[in-house]
Amino acid sequence: MVIVHAGGRCADRYEENRREIQSALVQICSEHKLTIPFNRLTINLAGDGQKPLLSASKNKPTENSD
C-alpha cells in the first residue's frame, strides 16, 4: 500500500500527479520483477455466421422508408 499526502496546492494537478505516481510504481515493480494483478474481462464472440454471444447494442438499425 502506498499513501501519498499532498497539500491543497496540488489539487489542480491531481490527475497528472496520480498518473506520475502510478507510472513510477509500475516501473519499480517491473524493475524488481513483481507482477501486478489486473482485473480482466474477456468477451468471446461466436464464429462466422453465428449470432454473437454479446451484442454492443440491443437496438437494430432501421431502414428509411422514403
N, C-alpha and C positions, 0 to 999 in steps of 0.2 A: 504494500500500500504506500502510496506517495501522497503527502499532504503539502499543499503549497499555500502559504499565507501571503496575500498581496493587499496593499493599501488601496483606497478608493481611487488613487491617481491612475491605477492600471485598468479601471473599469472600461474605458473607451477602447482598449486594446485586448479585451477579453478573448475574443476568437483567435486572434493572432498568437497570444500567449498560450492558449490551450493547444493550438496546433504545434507550436515550437516545443512545448513540454512533452507532448505525445510523441513527436518525432525523435526527440532526444532519448526518451525511454525505450522506444523501439530499437534505436541504434545501439544503446547499451545492452539490451537483451540479445541482439544479433551478435555483437562482439563477444559476448560470453556464452554463445550457443544455447541460449534459453529460448524455448518456444512459447508463444503466446496463443492460448486457445481462443478461437473466434467462433461465435455462433454462426451457423451456416444453414441456409435454406436451399435445398436442391429441388428443382422442378423438372420432371421428366415429361416430355411430350411423346404422344403416340407416333408410330411410324407413318410412312406415306399413305395417304388416302384414308386415314383413320381420324376420328374425332380427337382433338387434343384433350389431355387429362385436365388441363387448367386453361381457362379462357380469360384473356385480358379484359374482355367486355362481354356482358350478358346481352347487350342490345345489338341486334344485327342491323347493318345499314339498309335503308330502304331506297328503292329506285324512284326517280321522279316520274310522275305520270302526266307529263306535259303533252 
